[in-house]
Amino acid sequence: MGPLLGGVLTEQWGWNYLFLLPFAVLLILPIVRRNLPFEDILKVKFDTPGAILVAVSVGGVLMFVTSGIYTALIFSIPAMFLLWKHVHKAEIPFVQPELLHNRGYLLLLVMPFTSFFMNFATLFTIPILLAELFNQGPLQIGLIIFPGAILAAFTANLAGKVIDRKGPLNVIRAGLAFLLISYILFAFFANISPYASLAIIIIAISGSNILLASATNEVSRTLPSKLIGAGMGVVQLGQFVGGAFGAGVAGMLISVQQHFPPDEVFRNLFFVFIGWMIIAHVIFQLYLRSKNSDRKHSHANTLPS
């Protein structure tokens, strides 16, 4: 509903009023609070230094990639080194060191990162494309994006049912394939008509949601039970970092091509996204190989001597 409601508010009153929408949470909060189950509060010492090191590490890389601020790496790279040392010494670290030593888990993290990267990149890029190439207003842009967003929500629900029957790995393949196909279509057909974007965005957002649901499910199956909570927390961190990079990289790539015709700018942008999807496919194959290797090693250890 976000693109449609945002388009209506921007068209009628201006973009400033969009920032009033979060206050609607205050009306829902009492209902949510009344229905939440009671939980005992377990007080632990929060790893503030670890959280700061994560923020500096990620923020520095993001500033370097999107803005070309090389000095950000002066802080980011040492922060990564200190973070690695810190998580192996802290009593309750911000990131569990066992997760950092799990090769399969680290490879799998690329999938939720890719899901949010592509989702935010799409929702950032398509409105600019529609405004630049087809002079669409905020309401028209919202109406074009809305069908894809609402159908993708139902697709995510369907993906959950397919995961239960076919397993998450097959659904991850489908999500990656949907995203790759959608960006190939964007690269060649998005400049023809705004309705082309309307149709293709259904495939793109569906692929993103399918990939996220299946990758999250696979994480819960891969990690030991004691690490699932921490592992899912890092997955969510990867999602939001991916979203930040998706919007940031898309904006940077549009800015550096200002001297090109608009249709060429967006075609080049989509080719970059196609390149990333190919990398994501390769990483998923490495994950499958790692998983098969671990399975064979585990089976060998259980054989009688």
Secondary structure by P-SEA (a helix, b strand, c coil): caaaaaaaaaaccccccccccccccccaaaaaaaaccbbbbbbcccaaaaaaaaaaaaaaaaaaaacccccccaaaaaaaaaaaaaaaccccccccccccccaaaaaaaaaaaaaaaaaaaaaacaaaaaaacccccaaaaaaaaaaaaaaaaaaaaaaaaaaaaccaaaaaaaaaaaaaaaaaaaaccccccaaaaaaaaaaaaaaaaaaaaaaaaaaaacccccaaaaaaaaaaaaaaaaaaaaaaaaaaaaaaaccccaaaaaaaaaaaaaaaaaaaaaaaaaaaaaaaaaaaaaaaaaccc
